[in-house]
């Protein structure tokens, strides 16, 4: 039987569970999810959600609807996925727990500020330079390869910020 601390070289346990992956590996895992055809929100959320006991297939389903700014070019799916991750870590389940609410809201605001500082916006259509909700634009975005040239960097950025925030919290 494999014990939790018996990790093979690539950071995965023999049973397939992931434990203690360094930030670059988590960020690369998020980019790999995206490269396998999952949307940006799925890539970011699933990379971290499995560490909180959310099964991979369930995490992928939860995050499936947020890609492409929920298909309307609104908030970047990478940002949505990251905020859901922060909800797993810092969220609240008691509507009367004011200090927990404040912490959750601070963490969300901190993430948003960091992402905006790095990328200028959290709005998908602004990041892509095209509005995928308008007729013909989705096809044009695909023709230009924008999902392949821009979105992986948004996934990377969101995953890196989440990892940084979690590491800072542990110090």
N, C-alpha and C positions, 0 to 999 in steps of 0.2 A: 504494500500500500504506500502511495506517495503522500508525504507530509507536505503541508502548506509551504514550508520553507525550503523544500527541495525543488528549486527552479532550474529548468534547463537553460542552456546558453542563450536562447533567443528571448528569454523573459517569460516564457509560458511554462506552466506546469504540464506534466505528462497528461493529466486529465483534461487539458485544454483551457483551464482557468488562468487568468492573468493576475499577477500579483506584483506590486512594487515596480512598475515600469518607469523608467526615467522619462522626463518630459519630452525629449526629442522623439523617443519611441512612441509616446502617446500621440504626439502631433503627427508623426508619420503614419500611424495607424489610422487616424482620422482621414488623412489624405488618401490612404489606400482604400478605405471604405468608399470615398467619393469616386475614386478611379475604377471601382468595381460596379459602378452604375447606380449607387445610392445617391440620394440628394444631399445637399450640404447640411441640412438640419439633422438628417439621419447619421451622417458621418461624425459630426461633433457629439451629438447626444449619445449615440451608442458606444463610442469610444470610452466614455466615462461612466455611463449608466450601469454597465455590467459590474463595475466595482461596488455599486450600491445594491447589488442583488437583483437588478432588473435583468431578466433573461434577454439575450441578444435579439431573438426574434420579436419579443414584445417591445423592446426599445426601438427597433427599426419601424415597427408599426406605429408606435406613439408619435414618432417624429416625421412620419412620411408626408404629412400634409403641409409642412411649413416651407418646403423648398421653393425657390423662386419668389420669395416674399409672399408665400401662400398663393402662388400662381398669379399674383396681381402686382408683382414688383414692389411690394411694400417692404417690411423689415426683412433684411437678409436672413435666409434660413440658417446660416451658420451662427448668427447672433441668436436666433430663436432657440437653436439647439443648445448653445452655451448657457442661455438663461435658464433653460430647463435643467441643465446639469447643476447650476448654482442653486436652483430650487431643491434639488435632491440633497445638497449639502447644507444649505442655509435656510431652506423653506420652513414654513410653520404649518401646523395642523390644528391649532387652537385659535379660533377667531378672536379670542380675547387676550392673547399673549402679545401685548404691545411691544415688549422688548424684542421678541422673536420677529415680529413684523418689521420693526425698524431695522434690524440687522439684515433681513432678507432684502428690503428695499435699498439699503445702503450698498449691498453687494451688487444688486442689479445696476444701480446707478454707476458704481465704480467700473463695472464691466463696460457699460455703454460708453462712459467717458474715455476709457482706454482704447476701445475699438475706434471711436470717432477720432481720437487723437492720431491713431495710426493710419486710418483709411479715409477720414474726412466725413463719413456718413455711415449710417446703418441701413440706408434705403437701397434695396436691390437694384432698382432701375437706375439709380444714380451711380452705383458701383459698376454696373454693366455698361452704362452709357446708352441704354436702350430699354424700352418699356415692354416687357414680354406680355403684358395684358392687352396690348393693342393688336388689332388684326394684322397679320403678316410679320409682326416683330419677332415672334418666337422662332419662326423659320429663318429670319434674317440673323438672329443671334446664333442659331445653330450653324448657318452658312459661314459666319465670321469666326466660329470656334470660340466664342466668348465664354461658354460654360467650361471649356478646357483651359483657356488662357487666364481667366480672371477668378473663377470660383475656387479652384484649389488653393489659391493664396488667401481667400477669405476664410476657408476652412482652417488653413494653417494658422492664420492670425487669431481666430476665435479660440482654437484649441490651446495655443500658446498662452493666451491671456488667462484662460480658465486654469491652466496648470500653474502659472505664476501666482494667481490669487490663492489657490489652494496651498501652494508651498509657503507663501507668506503667512498664511493663517496658522500653519504648523510651527512657525518659529516663535 
